[in-house]
Amino acid sequence: MARMYNPPHPGETLREDILPALGLTVTEAARQLGITRTALSRILNGHAGISPDMARRIEAWLGPERGGRAELWLGMQMDYDLWLAEQRPIPKVERAPDLLAA
C-alpha cells in the first residue's frame, strides 16, 4: 500500500527548522557536527541522506531531549527513502514458496 504523502527529506527539517531555531549558519553547524560544510550542505539540500553515523552526530549535537534521537533521524530518512521507492514500479520478483513446517 503506497503512502499518501511525500515525507520531507530530513535535511529539509534541519535546514528549515533546526538551524534557524539555533541561529546557526551552515558553516557553524558543520563545525559543531565535526563534518565539512559541503557534507552538511549535501544533506540540507537532499543530495545525501542521514547515515547512522550522521544520526549519532545529530544526537550528540542536539541531545535526545531536544529532538536529536538517532532513531528519529534514521526513521525520517527511512520514511523518505521508502516513499521514493514506492514511486517507482514494483520490481518483478518471483514469490517465495511457503515455509516448511518445523
C-alpha positions in Angstrom: 0.0 0.0 0.0 1.6 3.3 -1.1 1.9 6.1 1.3 -0.4 9.0 0.5 2.1 11.8 1.4 5.5 12.9 0.5 7.6 12.9 3.7 10.2 15.6 3.8 13.9 14.7 3.4 15.4 15.0 6.9 17.8 17.6 5.6 14.9 19.9 4.9 13.9 19.7 8.6 17.5 20.6 9.6 17.6 23.4 7.1 14.1 24.9 7.7 13.6 24.2 11.4 16.7 23.3 13.3 19.4 25.7 12.0 17.1 28.8 12.2 15.9 27.8 15.7 19.5 27.5 16.8 20.6 30.7 15.0 23.4 28.8 13.2 24.9 29.2 9.8 25.6 26.1 7.7 29.3 26.6 8.3 28.9 26.9 12.1 26.6 23.9 12.3 29.0 21.8 10.2 31.9 22.8 12.5 29.9 21.8 15.6 28.9 18.4 14.0 32.5 17.7 13.0 31.8 17.5 9.3 32.6 19.6 6.3 30.3 22.4 5.2 30.0 20.6 1.8 28.9 17.4 3.5 26.2 19.2 5.6 25.1 21.2 2.5 24.5 18.0 0.6 22.3 16.7 3.5 20.4 20.0 3.8 19.7 20.1 0.1 18.5 16.5 -0.1 21.5 15.3 -2.1 22.8 13.0 0.7 20.9 11.0 3.3 21.2 10.7 7.1 23.6 7.8 7.7 23.8 6.0 11.1 27.0 8.0 11.8 25.3 11.3 11.0 22.3 10.4 13.1 24.6 9.7 16.0 26.3 13.1 15.4 22.9 14.8 15.5 22.0 13.0 18.7 25.3 14.2 20.4 24.8 17.7 18.9 21.1 18.3 19.8 20.7 15.9 22.7 17.9 13.3 22.8 15.8 15.6 24.9 15.8 18.3 22.1 14.7 16.0 19.2 18.1 14.6 18.5 17.5 10.9 19.0 19.4 9.0 16.3 16.4 6.6 15.8 14.2 9.6 15.0 16.5 10.9 12.3 17.1 7.4 10.8 13.3 6.8 10.8 12.8 10.1 8.9 15.4 9.0 6.3 13.8 5.6 6.0 10.3 7.1 5.5 11.7 9.4 2.8 13.6 6.6 1.1 10.7 4.2 1.2 8.3 6.8 -0.2 10.7 7.4 -3.1 11.0 3.7 -3.8 7.2 3.4 -3.8 7.0 6.0 -6.6 8.7 3.5 -8.9 7.1 0.4 -10.4 7.4 -2.7 -8.2 10.3 -4.8 -9.4 9.4 -8.2 -11.0 10.1 -10.8 -8.4 9.2 -14.5 -8.0 7.2 -15.2 -4.9 9.0 -17.4 -2.4 7.5 -20.8 -1.7 5.5 -21.4 1.5 7.7 -22.0 4.6 8.1 -25.6 5.6 6.6 -26.6 8.9 9.3 -27.4 11.5 
